[in-house]
Each structure stands twice: as structure tokens, then as C-alpha cells.
Amino acid sequence: MEGRVLITGVAGFIGFHLARRLLADGWTVLGIDNLNDYYDPGLKKDRLAQLEGHPAFQFQKIDLADRSGMEALFAGPYFDVVIHLAAQAGVRYSLQAPHSYVDSNITGLLHILEGCRAQKTAHLLFASSSSVYGANSHLPYSVHDPVDHPVSLYAATKRAGELMAHSYAHLYGIPCTGLRFFTVYGPWGRPDMAYFSFTRKILAGEAIPVFNHGKMQRDFTYIDDIIEGVTRLIPKIPNAQAAWPQDPAASAAPFRIYNIGNHTPVALTDFIGTLESCLGEKAQIEWLPMQDGDVVATYADVAELQEAVAFAPDTSLQDGLQQFVDWYRRYYG
């Protein structure tokens, strides 16, 4: 597919990589971002600098919570596809700054939905999170599972976003695809993520904090696999189902949810060992108890993704972390 696409959060980790891929595929990309200081804005600006020389790329600095700014954005040229990635991220930060999560993840999404309604957008894809599975102890996490017990405000806002998008799909026929991402990592990543902060601390000779005494598992998913999954789903526009099977994964509205994860959970201690191998350095570890809002394990069932687009992430942790470490050394010198 080619056309005009809006990417929100384009200076973010996933947004940057997706914009670069879609530009290479022939799309015209308008990206928006508020360039906030949740983490180093310099990293966001350096990502943008990689995109801004492309003739088919345009950037606008807009805050999702700015209603008039968002209305003006959607009053302009038509978007064939909207890919909504911008959000206030971070499980632990949601315990400290809850209002920012409502402003961005709830109010901001409402403005996106209203814009898509005004333009009669052909397909809205939006980022959700594996965090919506919350207290669900059934592994692997399946889109057929109920997700009614979030354990952080971040997770609650992401689940609320799924419900809001479904209501617009039902009321106005806007085709919506929700993307539940699982622990994304790789070059140009987010400094607040464990793999990034662990790398910085290990190279600086500082102790790394390891929660729940290391008894954790995560479904680490390499960024290129995330981008491949999203790109393949763009033309997979959901249709309404006349006979709704009363399944959380389906709907009578044009609405679908997909997990995008590596479907291979890795123990946190094994992850640290792999990172040590890539860095050629040993980690000093500070063992700590479980944190509020966290979960012991994440593990993606990607059967629906495989069925829909014949793809499942499969980059090994060793290969993915080596790519990240090589980038980290180049970027930070």
C-alpha cells in the first residue's frame, strides 16, 4: 500500500522506526509529537533528524491533549491511514504522575477518534499494551482472554483506549485495529526501559536494580519485528462480523485486537546474562522486592497475528540485544 499516513508519537521509539519503514515503502508521512521531557528530548530530536531530510516526510509539534490543535490537524488533507502510537508510557511513572496518563492516553485518544470520525478514516491502528492483561495468570496471554483486572493506571488507560476505539467502530463504522505490544527493545529505544538503563549502569560500573529478586519473565520483542507486524496489518482492514461469537477477540463492529510479541518469554536473569555477553561486562546486581503495578510474567499468544498476516516475531534475544548494544556504543560514544 501507498498513500498518506498520520503517525502520532513519531519522535518516539516505535513511531520513528515505523515512519522510516513507511517512507521507504513509498508512503507520504505526516508525523506529530509533543517532544515532552518524560525522557531525554534530545534523543527524540535526533530520531526526528533521521527523518526530516526525506521529501515525503512532514513534522508538526502538537500535543494530543490540545483539542483545537488536533481539530486543525484533521481539518487539513485527508489521511488514508492513521497510526496512533503516542501515549504517556511507563507503568511505574503512572504511580507518580497519574494525570498525565489521562491527558494523553484518554483525552488524546478521544481527539484522534473524533478526527478519524470527521475524516471517515479508512483504517485506524492504535497502540495498546501487554499491560492490559494485568492480573490475568493464564499464560500465554491470548486476545481471547478477558482483560478486566489492570494492576496499574497505565494499563487501565490502555484498556480504556481499546474500549473507546471499539465504541467508535460500533457507532461510526471506523475500522479500528488495536496492537498489544510486548516489551519492545532495540536501537533508538526508550531510556526508561530496563534493557537501556541496565546497559548504561553496567558500562558505568553501577549496580542494576532487579525486582522480585529476578523471578520475572518478559516476552522481549525486537523493534524490527514490531514494525513488520504493524506494516502487514495496515491493509488488513477489519470488517464487522454479522454473527458475533461473544468472544473478546472479535466484534460485531469493524474492530480487531492483535498481540505482537516474540511468544518466547525470557527469565530476567537469563536476559541479564545475555546483555552481559553482548557488552563484555559483568553486572553488579541489587536484588529488590516486587514493585507495585508490575506483573511476574508476560507471554504473547500470536496465533491471530499469524493467521491474519502470516507473520510472527522471531528475532532471538542474543541478536536483538547485540544490535542494540552496537547502536548504543555508536550513539553515546
Salt bridges, closest charged atoms under 4 A:
ASP25 OD2 - ARG21 NE 2.96
GLU71 OE2 - ARG67 NE 3.21
GLU114 OE2 - ARG117 NE 3.05
ASP145 OD2 - HIS138 ND1 3.39
GLU162 OE1 - ARG159 NH1 2.69
GLU162 OE2 - ARG180 NE 2.84
ASP192 OD2 - ARG190 NH2 2.59
GLU206 OE1 - ARG200 NH1 3.93
GLU206 OE1 - LYS201 NZ 3.71
GLU228 OE1 - ARG21 NH1 2.93
GLU228 OE2 - ARG232 NE 2.75
ASP247 OD2 - HIS144 ND1 2.67
GLU276 OE1 - LYS282 NZ 3.45
ASP294 OD2 - ARG92 NH2 3.08
ASP294 OD1 - ARG218 NH2 2.75
GLU304 OE2 - HIS144 NE2 2.52
